[in-house]
């Protein structure tokens, strides 16, 4: 039983293998020949535990390949029969669930566009009542941990206990090197709130570019994620959907071979003793940081009172620009990352504004 009351079975029990779990296959099942040929090459690597393929493909705009539909389920099952590996696909409504259960699909996942809609998730959950099948839930397209957790809760209440979350990154207006911003802190937040929930990373959708898949995969394992879902196609450049983020089975094998798999703990006494000492130092420094922040906010409160008495605005843009410029330069000299420093200063500045606003709007008590 988790903090949120979810009853879960670890992924190793229903995948019947040790971590990291590797799930792979094409973005879309395009033809029976493509599906089976890809599956055979993937299983030949000896490194994959389950096959994946999209049967229904919700696209952002019309005119793109939207999947083979139920016909593609036959190809997926043929690949299962040829390789002996369990197969997984995405479902978005009750009709998808019923078709997959009838066909014999082993694992289902709820996609990012579905997770964002509680009505759709509930429809899937209702269709799964009384069914014992593993279900994985991708994060919603927008950075909202509550929606992600809510989808998991709805499915769990329907009786699904073989569950995992899939971290596939979040849509962002500002486009960086990734197709979907990883926002690792949100994945960590979900894992912190539901420690018993296993999480799979989808490096293909985070990266959007096959050259970044190795980097994202290693980062995910370093954060103790249970496994990876990587898209693989016999001829990625000719793929009918998401060509740039798919790799050949040979490239997939190389990516997996180069991964460093770390453990959560070790029996090494020297390591444990040293780690304990270092953590004590961190605890002490955290206490000092909190004390300094508290003292800083008390000064902000005094500044707010002084501004109020002199009828001066709270926000002083020139002062804020000076802080950003000088503090980032100082922190850079101390070895701190510019982005981290900027984010930290913005948080502190925001709280300082809040403190001063309360002072500015406080009504004098009547005697």
Sine and cosine of phi, psi and omega as CSV:
sin_phi,cos_phi,sin_psi,cos_psi,sin_omega,cos_omega
0.00,0.00,0.80,-0.60,-0.01,-1.00
-1.00,-0.04,0.07,-1.00,0.02,-1.00
-0.85,0.52,-0.51,0.86,-0.03,-1.00
-1.00,-0.06,0.08,1.00,0.03,-1.00
0.99,0.15,0.23,0.97,0.03,-1.00
-0.98,0.18,0.71,-0.70,0.07,-1.00
-0.98,-0.18,0.91,-0.41,-0.16,-0.99
-0.78,-0.63,0.50,-0.86,0.14,-0.99
-0.95,-0.31,0.72,-0.69,-0.01,-1.00
-0.87,0.50,0.54,-0.84,-0.08,-1.00
-0.87,0.48,-0.51,0.86,0.00,-1.00
-0.90,0.44,-0.43,0.90,-0.02,-1.00
-0.97,0.23,-0.61,0.79,-0.02,-1.00
-1.00,-0.09,-0.24,0.97,0.15,-0.99
-1.00,-0.07,-0.22,0.97,0.04,-1.00
0.81,0.59,0.72,0.69,0.05,-1.00
-0.37,-0.93,0.35,-0.94,0.03,-1.00
-0.98,0.21,0.36,-0.93,0.09,-1.00
-0.96,0.28,0.42,-0.91,-0.03,1.00
-0.99,0.17,0.63,-0.78,0.06,-1.00
-0.99,0.17,0.71,-0.70,0.04,-1.00
-0.87,-0.49,0.86,-0.52,0.06,-1.00
-0.89,-0.45,0.75,-0.66,-0.06,-1.00
-0.49,-0.87,0.35,-0.94,0.00,-1.00
0.38,-0.93,0.07,-1.00,-0.05,-1.00
-0.94,0.35,0.43,-0.90,0.09,-1.00
-0.82,0.57,-0.73,0.69,0.00,-1.00
-0.76,-0.64,0.59,-0.80,0.20,-0.98
-0.98,0.20,0.93,-0.38,-0.11,-0.99
-0.99,-0.11,-0.72,0.69,0.06,-1.00
-0.59,-0.81,0.26,-0.96,0.03,-1.00
-0.90,0.43,-0.64,0.77,-0.02,-1.00
-0.89,0.45,-0.72,0.69,0.00,-1.00
-0.88,0.47,-0.67,0.75,-0.05,-1.00
-0.91,0.41,-0.73,0.68,-0.05,-1.00
-0.94,0.33,-0.66,0.75,0.01,-1.00
-0.89,0.46,-0.69,0.73,0.03,-1.00
-0.90,0.44,-0.70,0.71,-0.02,-1.00
-0.88,0.48,-0.67,0.74,-0.01,-1.00
-0.90,0.44,-0.67,0.74,0.00,-1.00
-0.93,0.36,-0.58,0.82,0.03,-1.00
-0.92,0.40,-0.72,0.69,-0.03,-1.00
-0.92,0.39,-0.46,0.89,0.01,-1.00
-0.91,0.40,-0.37,0.93,0.03,-1.00
-0.94,0.35,-0.40,0.92,-0.01,-1.00
0.95,0.32,0.29,0.96,-0.11,-0.99
-0.85,-0.53,0.03,1.00,-0.10,-1.00
-0.93,-0.38,0.65,-0.76,-0.07,-1.00
-0.97,-0.22,-0.31,0.95,0.02,-1.00
-0.40,-0.92,0.48,-0.88,0.04,-1.00
-0.99,-0.16,0.56,-0.83,0.06,-1.00
-0.77,-0.63,0.46,-0.89,0.14,-0.99
-0.24,-0.97,0.60,-0.80,0.07,-1.00
-0.99,0.12,0.77,-0.64,0.03,-1.00
-0.98,-0.21,-0.68,0.73,0.12,-0.99
-0.92,-0.38,0.81,-0.58,-0.10,-0.99
-0.89,-0.46,0.99,-0.17,0.06,-1.00
-0.95,0.31,0.91,-0.42,-0.04,-1.00
-0.98,-0.22,0.49,-0.87,-0.02,-1.00
-0.89,0.45,-0.64,0.77,-0.02,-1.00
-0.77,-0.63,0.51,-0.86,0.00,-1.00
-0.94,0.35,0.32,-0.95,0.05,-1.00
0.98,-0.19,-0.24,0.97,0.06,-1.00
-1.00,-0.06,0.26,-0.96,-0.01,-1.00
-0.90,0.44,0.84,-0.55,-0.08,-1.00
-0.93,-0.36,0.38,0.92,0.11,-0.99
1.00,-0.09,0.32,-0.95,-0.05,-1.00
-0.99,0.11,-0.25,0.97,-0.05,-1.00
0.97,0.26,-0.37,-0.93,-0.12,-0.99
-0.84,0.54,-0.49,0.87,0.04,-1.00
-0.85,0.53,-0.58,0.81,0.00,-1.00
-0.92,0.39,-0.41,0.91,0.05,-1.00
-0.88,0.47,-0.59,0.81,0.03,-1.00
-0.89,0.46,-0.64,0.77,0.00,-1.00
-0.92,0.38,-0.62,0.78,0.01,-1.00
-0.90,0.44,-0.69,0.73,0.02,-1.00
-0.93,0.37,-0.58,0.81,0.07,-1.00
-0.88,0.48,-0.66,0.75,0.04,-1.00
-0.90,0.45,-0.62,0.79,0.05,-1.00
-0.89,0.46,-0.71,0.70,-0.01,-1.00
-0.92,0.39,-0.57,0.82,-0.01,-1.00
-0.95,0.31,-0.56,0.83,-0.13,-0.99
-0.96,-0.29,-0.41,0.91,-0.06,-1.00
0.99,0.14,0.05,1.00,0.00,-1.00
-1.00,0.00,0.56,-0.83,0.11,-0.99
-0.91,0.42,0.42,-0.91,-0.06,-1.00
-0.84,-0.54,0.49,-0.87,-0.05,-1.00
-0.72,-0.70,0.54,-0.84,0.10,-1.00
-0.47,-0.88,0.20,-0.98,-0.05,-1.00
-1.00,-0.01,0.63,-0.77,0.10,-1.00
-0.82,-0.58,0.54,-0.84,-0.03,-1.00
-0.79,-0.62,-0.14,0.99,0.01,-1.00
-0.39,-0.92,0.03,-1.00,-0.06,-1.00
-0.89,0.45,-0.62,0.78,-0.01,-1.00
-0.89,0.46,-0.64,0.77,0.05,-1.00
-0.89,0.46,-0.71,0.70,-0.01,-1.00
-0.86,0.51,-0.75,0.66,-0.04,-1.00
-0.88,0.47,-0.66,0.75,0.00,-1.00
-0.91,0.42,-0.66,0.75,0.00,-1.00
-0.92,0.39,-0.67,0.74,0.01,-1.00
-0.90,0.43,-0.65,0.76,0.01,-1.00
-0.91,0.41,-0.61,0.79,-0.05,-1.00
-0.97,0.26,-0.47,0.88,-0.02,-1.00
0.97,-0.22,0.44,0.90,0.08,-1.00
-0.92,0.39,0.64,-0.77,-0.12,-0.99
-1.00,0.01,-0.57,0.82,-0.08,-1.00
-0.70,-0.72,0.67,-0.74,0.06,-1.00
-0.91,-0.41,0.44,-0.90,0.20,-0.98
-0.70,-0.71,0.51,-0.86,0.05,-1.00
-0.99,-0.14,0.81,-0.59,-0.09,-1.00
-0.98,0.18,0.21,-0.98,-0.08,-1.00
-0.88,0.48,-0.60,0.80,-0.02,-1.00
-0.95,0.30,-0.39,0.92,0.04,-1.00
-1.00,0.07,-0.64,0.77,-0.01,-1.00
-0.84,0.55,-0.53,0.85,-0.05,-1.00
-0.95,0.32,-0.21,0.98,-0.06,-1.00
-0.89,-0.45,0.97,-0.22,-0.02,-1.00
-0.85,0.53,-0.52,0.85,0.03,-1.00
-0.89,0.45,-0.70,0.71,-0.01,-1.00
-0.92,0.39,-0.67,0.74,0.01,-1.00
-0.88,0.47,-0.68,0.74,0.00,-1.00
-0.90,0.44,-0.60,0.80,0.05,-1.00
-0.89,0.46,-0.69,0.73,0.05,-1.00
-0.90,0.44,-0.69,0.72,0.00,-1.00
-0.87,0.49,-0.70,0.72,0.01,-1.00
-0.89,0.46,-0.61,0.79,-0.01,-1.00
-0.94,0.34,-0.33,0.95,-0.05,-1.00
-0.99,-0.17,0.01,1.00,0.00,-1.00
-0.86,0.51,0.77,-0.64,0.00,-1.00
0.99,0.14,0.06,1.00,-0.02,-1.00
-0.96,-0.27,0.72,-0.69,0.01,-1.00
-0.98,-0.21,1.00,0.04,-0.02,-1.00
-0.61,-0.80,0.64,-0.77,0.05,-1.00
-0.92,0.40,0.65,-0.76,0.03,-1.00
-0.73,-0.68,0.75,-0.66,0.06,-1.00
-0.93,-0.36,0.55,-0.83,-0.08,-1.00
-0.84,-0.55,0.88,-0.48,0.06,-1.00
-0.97,0.23,0.46,-0.89,0.06,-1.00
-0.90,0.44,0.48,-0.88,0.06,-1.00
-0.90,0.44,0.36,-0.93,-0.05,-1.00
-0.90,0.44,-0.50,0.87,0.05,-1.00
-0.99,-0.11,0.47,-0.88,-0.08,-1.00
-0.96,0.28,0.99,0.13,-0.05,-1.00
-0.69,-0.72,0.98,-0.20,-0.03,-1.00
-0.91,0.42,-0.56,0.83,-0.02,-1.00
-0.89,0.46,-0.67,0.74,0.05,-1.00
-0.89,0.46,-0.67,0.74,0.01,-1.00
-0.88,0.48,-0.77,0.64,0.00,-1.00
-0.91,0.42,-0.64,0.77,0.01,-1.00
-0.87,0.49,-0.64,0.77,0.03,-1.00
-0.90,0.44,-0.67,0.74,0.03,-1.00
-0.89,0.46,-0.67,0.74,0.00,-1.00
-0.90,0.43,-0.67,0.75,0.01,-1.00
-0.88,0.48,-0.69,0.73,0.00,-1.00
-0.93,0.36,-0.62,0.78,0.02,-1.00
-0.90,0.43,-0.63,0.77,0.04,-1.00
-0.91,0.41,-0.39,0.92,0.05,-1.00
-0.99,0.16,-0.06,1.00,0.04,-1.00
0.97,-0.25,0.06,1.00,0.02,-1.00
-0.99,0.16,0.89,-0.45,0.02,-1.00
-0.93,-0.36,-0.34,0.94,0.06,-1.00
-1.00,0.05,1.00,0.02,-0.13,-0.99
-0.75,-0.67,0.43,-0.90,0.13,-0.99
-0.50,-0.87,0.42,-0.91,0.11,-0.99
-0.99,-0.12,0.49,-0.87,0.10,-0.99
-0.87,-0.49,0.84,-0.54,0.05,-1.00
-1.00,-0.06,0.93,-0.36,-0.03,-1.00
-0.86,-0.51,0.20,0.98,0.02,-1.00
1.00,0.10,0.19,-0.98,-0.13,-0.99
-0.82,-0.58,0.59,-0.81,0.04,-1.00
-0.92,0.38,0.62,-0.78,-0.02,-1.00
-0.62,-0.79,0.63,-0.78,0.03,-1.00
-0.90,0.44,-0.63,0.77,0.01,-1.00
-0.99,0.12,0.91,-0.41,-0.04,-1.00
-1.00,0.03,0.84,-0.54,0.05,-1.00
-0.94,-0.33,-0.52,-0.85,-0.02,-1.00
-0.96,0.28,-0.28,0.96,-0.05,-1.00
-0.97,-0.23,0.49,-0.87,0.09,-1.00
-0.91,0.42,-0.71,0.71,0.06,-1.00
-0.80,-0.60,0.82,-0.57,-0.06,-1.00
-0.85,0.53,0.79,-0.62,-0.05,-1.00
-0.87,0.49,-0.65,0.76,-0.05,-1.00
0.67,0.74,0.85,0.53,-0.07,-1.00
-0.81,0.58,-0.51,0.86,-0.05,-1.00
-0.89,0.45,-0.50,0.87,0.03,-1.00
-0.96,0.29,-0.61,0.79,0.08,-1.00
-0.90,0.43,-0.65,0.76,0.03,-1.00
-0.90,0.44,-0.63,0.78,0.02,-1.00
-0.87,0.50,-0.72,0.70,0.02,-1.00
-0.89,0.45,-0.69,0.72,0.00,-1.00
-0.90,0.43,-0.58,0.81,0.02,-1.00
-0.93,0.38,-0.63,0.77,-0.02,-1.00
-0.97,0.25,-0.49,0.87,0.02,-1.00
-0.76,-0.65,0.98,0.21,-0.13,-0.99
-0.86,0.51,-0.48,0.88,-0.06,-1.00
-0.99,0.11,-0.04,1.00,-0.02,-1.00
-0.99,0.11,0.86,-0.52,0.08,-1.00
-0.97,0.22,0.55,-0.83,-0.03,-1.00
-0.79,-0.61,0.75,-0.66,0.08,-1.00
-0.97,-0.24,0.65,-0.76,0.07,-1.00
-0.98,-0.18,0.62,-0.78,0.06,-1.00
-0.94,-0.35,0.99,0.13,-0.06,-1.00
-0.89,0.46,-0.47,0.88,-0.04,-1.00
-0.89,0.47,-0.73,0.68,-0.03,-1.00
-0.98,0.22,-0.48,0.88,0.09,-1.00
-0.93,0.37,-0.75,0.66,-0.09,-1.00
-0.95,0.31,-0.78,0.62,-0.10,-0.99
0.94,0.35,0.11,0.99,-0.11,-0.99
-0.45,-0.89,0.87,-0.50,-0.10,-0.99
-0.86,0.51,-0.41,0.91,-0.03,-1.00
-0.94,0.35,-0.32,0.95,-0.03,-1.00
-0.99,-0.17,-0.05,1.00,-0.10,-0.99
-0.90,0.44,-0.65,0.76,0.00,-1.00
-0.87,0.49,-0.71,0.71,-0.01,-1.00
-0.87,0.49,-0.75,0.66,-0.03,-1.00
-0.91,0.42,-0.63,0.77,0.00,-1.00
-0.88,0.48,-0.71,0.70,0.00,-1.00
-0.91,0.41,-0.66,0.75,0.03,-1.00
-0.86,0.52,-0.68,0.74,-0.01,-1.00
-0.89,0.46,-0.70,0.71,0.00,-1.00
-0.93,0.37,-0.57,0.82,0.04,-1.00
-0.90,0.43,-0.42,0.91,0.03,-1.00
-1.00,-0.06,0.28,0.96,0.09,-1.00
0.92,0.39,0.52,0.85,0.12,-0.99
-0.97,0.25,0.50,-0.87,-0.17,-0.99
-0.97,0.24,-0.31,0.95,-0.02,-1.00
0.06,-1.00,-0.20,-0.98,-0.10,-0.99
-0.69,-0.72,0.59,-0.81,0.16,-0.99
-0.90,-0.44,0.95,-0.30,-0.10,-1.00
-0.88,-0.48,0.78,-0.63,-0.03,-1.00
-0.98,0.20,0.75,-0.66,-0.03,-1.00
-0.69,-0.72,0.64,-0.77,-0.11,-0.99
-0.60,-0.80,0.57,-0.82,-0.02,-1.00
-0.90,0.43,-0.47,0.88,0.02,-1.00
-0.62,-0.79,0.97,0.23,-0.14,-0.99
-0.80,0.60,-0.65,0.76,-0.06,-1.00
-0.91,0.41,-0.33,0.94,0.01,-1.00
-0.98,-0.19,0.12,0.99,-0.04,-1.00
-0.89,0.46,0.54,-0.84,-0.06,-1.00
-0.99,0.15,-0.21,0.98,0.04,-1.00
-0.50,-0.87,0.61,-0.79,0.09,-1.00
0.75,0.66,0.75,0.66,-0.07,-1.00
-0.87,0.49,-0.65,0.76,-0.12,-0.99
-0.91,0.41,-0.40,0.92,-0.09,-1.00
-0.98,-0.19,0.11,0.99,0.01,-1.00
-0.98,-0.21,0.48,-0.88,0.00,-1.00
-0.83,-0.55,0.36,-0.93,0.09,-1.00
-0.95,0.31,0.37,-0.93,0.08,-1.00
-0.83,0.55,-0.57,0.83,0.03,-1.00
-0.91,0.41,-0.68,0.73,0.03,-1.00
-0.92,0.40,-0.60,0.80,0.06,-1.00
-0.86,0.51,-0.72,0.69,0.00,-1.00
-0.86,0.51,-0.66,0.75,0.01,-1.00
-0.91,0.42,-0.67,0.74,0.01,-1.00
-0.86,0.51,-0.73,0.69,-0.04,-1.00
-0.91,0.41,-0.66,0.75,-0.01,-1.00
-0.87,0.49,-0.54,0.84,-0.08,-1.00
-1.00,0.05,-0.09,1.00,0.00,-1.00
-0.94,0.34,0.62,-0.78,0.11,-0.99
-0.98,-0.19,0.89,-0.45,-0.01,-1.00
-0.99,-0.15,0.87,-0.49,-0.04,-1.00
-0.97,-0.24,0.31,-0.95,0.02,-1.00
-0.97,-0.23,0.36,-0.93,0.02,-1.00
-0.96,0.28,-0.59,0.81,-0.07,-1.00
-0.69,-0.73,0.13,-0.99,0.07,-1.00
-0.53,-0.85,0.43,-0.90,0.03,-1.00
-1.00,0.03,0.01,1.00,-0.03,-1.00
-0.92,0.38,0.92,-0.40,-0.08,-1.00
-0.91,0.41,-0.63,0.77,0.01,-1.00
-0.88,0.47,-0.67,0.74,0.03,-1.00
-0.87,0.49,-0.75,0.67,-0.05,-1.00
-0.89,0.46,-0.67,0.74,-0.01,-1.00
-0.91,0.42,-0.69,0.72,-0.01,-1.00
-0.91,0.41,-0.68,0.74,0.01,-1.00
-0.89,0.46,-0.63,0.77,0.02,-1.00
-0.88,0.47,-0.68,0.73,0.01,-1.00
-0.90,0.45,-0.71,0.70,-0.02,-1.00
-0.90,0.43,-0.61,0.79,0.01,-1.00
-0.93,0.37,-0.57,0.82,0.08,-1.00
-0.89,0.45,-0.64,0.77,0.04,-1.00
-0.90,0.44,-0.66,0.76,0.04,-1.00
-0.89,0.46,-0.69,0.72,0.00,-1.00
-0.86,0.51,-0.68,0.73,0.00,-1.00
-0.90,0.43,-0.69,0.72,0.02,-1.00
-0.91,0.42,-0.62,0.79,0.04,-1.00
-0.88,0.47,-0.65,0.76,0.05,-1.00
-0.87,0.50,-0.69,0.73,-0.01,-1.00
-0.91,0.41,-0.63,0.77,0.02,-1.00
-0.89,0.46,-0.70,0.72,0.00,-1.00
-0.89,0.46,-0.63,0.77,0.02,-1.00
-0.90,0.43,-0.67,0.74,0.01,-1.00
-0.91,0.42,-0.65,0.76,0.02,-1.00
-0.91,0.42,-0.64,0.77,0.04,-1.00
-0.88,0.47,-0.69,0.72,0.01,-1.00
-0.90,0.43,-0.61,0.79,0.00,-1.00
-0.90,0.44,-0.66,0.75,-0.01,-1.00
-0.93,0.36,-0.51,0.86,0.07,-1.00
-0.91,0.42,-0.61,0.79,0.06,-1.00
-0.93,0.36,-0.64,0.77,0.06,-1.00
-0.86,0.51,-0.61,0.79,0.03,-1.00
-0.89,0.46,-0.67,0.74,0.04,-1.00
-0.90,0.43,-0.65,0.76,0.04,-1.00
-0.88,0.47,-0.67,0.75,0.03,-1.00
-0.87,0.49,-0.65,0.76,0.01,-1.00
-0.92,0.40,-0.64,0.77,0.00,-1.00
-0.91,0.41,-0.65,0.76,0.04,-1.00
-0.90,0.43,-0.65,0.76,0.01,-1.00
-0.88,0.48,-0.72,0.70,-0.03,-1.00
-0.90,0.44,-0.48,0.88,-0.03,-1.00
-0.97,-0.26,0.17,0.99,0.07,-1.00
0.82,0.57,0.76,0.65,-0.02,-1.00
-0.93,-0.38,0.60,-0.80,-0.01,-1.00
-0.90,0.43,0.46,-0.89,0.00,-1.00
-0.93,0.37,-0.79,0.62,-0.06,-1.00
-0.98,0.22,0.81,-0.59,0.07,-1.00
-0.85,-0.53,1.00,-0.08,-0.14,-0.99
-0.85,0.52,-0.69,0.72,-0.02,-1.00
-0.87,0.49,-0.65,0.76,0.02,-1.00
-0.91,0.42,-0.67,0.74,0.00,-1.00
-0.90,0.43,-0.68,0.74,0.02,-1.00
-0.89,0.45,-0.59,0.81,0.04,-1.00
-0.91,0.41,-0.67,0.74,0.02,-1.00
-0.87,0.49,-0.76,0.65,-0.02,-1.00
-0.85,0.53,-0.73,0.68,-0.06,-1.00
-0.90,0.43,-0.76,0.65,-0.08,-1.00
-0.96,0.28,-0.65,0.76,-0.05,-1.00
-0.93,0.36,-0.65,0.76,0.01,-1.00
-0.90,0.43,-0.67,0.75,0.03,-1.00
-0.89,0.46,-0.67,0.75,0.01,-1.00
-0.91,0.42,-0.73,0.68,-0.03,-1.00
-0.92,0.40,-0.57,0.82,0.05,-1.00
-0.88,0.47,-0.65,0.76,0.04,-1.00
-0.90,0.43,-0.44,0.90,0.01,-1.00
-1.00,0.02,0.00,1.00,0.06,-1.00
1.00,-0.06,0.20,0.98,0.01,-1.00
-1.00,-0.04,0.54,-0.84,-0.02,-1.00
-0.94,0.34,0.68,-0.73,-0.02,-1.00
-0.85,0.52,-0.70,0.72,-0.04,-1.00
-0.90,0.43,-0.68,0.73,0.03,-1.00
-0.87,0.49,-0.73,0.69,-0.02,-1.00
-0.87,0.49,-0.70,0.72,0.00,-1.00
-0.88,0.47,-0.72,0.69,-0.01,-1.00
-0.88,0.47,-0.67,0.74,-0.01,-1.00
-0.90,0.43,-0.71,0.71,0.00,-1.00
-0.90,0.45,-0.61,0.79,0.03,-1.00
-0.90,0.45,-0.65,0.76,0.04,-1.00
-0.89,0.46,-0.72,0.70,-0.01,-1.00
-0.90,0.43,-0.69,0.73,0.00,-1.00
-0.89,0.46,-0.66,0.75,0.02,-1.00
-0.87,0.49,-0.72,0.70,0.00,-1.00
-0.91,0.41,-0.61,0.79,0.04,-1.00
-0.89,0.46,-0.66,0.75,0.05,-1.00
-0.88,0.47,-0.67,0.74,0.00,-1.00
-0.89,0.46,-0.69,0.72,0.00,-1.00
-0.88,0.48,-0.73,0.69,-0.01,-1.00
-0.92,0.39,-0.55,0.83,0.02,-1.00
-0.90,0.44,-0.66,0.75,0.03,-1.00
-0.89,0.46,-0.67,0.74,0.02,-1.00
-0.90,0.43,-0.69,0.72,-0.07,-1.00
-0.90,0.44,-0.58,0.82,-0.08,-1.00
-0.99,-0.11,0.04,1.00,-0.02,-1.00
-0.96,0.29,0.77,-0.64,0.01,-1.00
-1.00,0.06,0.74,-0.67,-0.02,-1.00
-0.88,0.48,0.72,-0.70,0.00,-1.00
-0.95,0.31,0.65,-0.76,0.04,-1.00
-0.99,0.13,0.64,-0.77,0.01,-1.00
-0.99,0.17,0.00,0.00,0.00,0.00
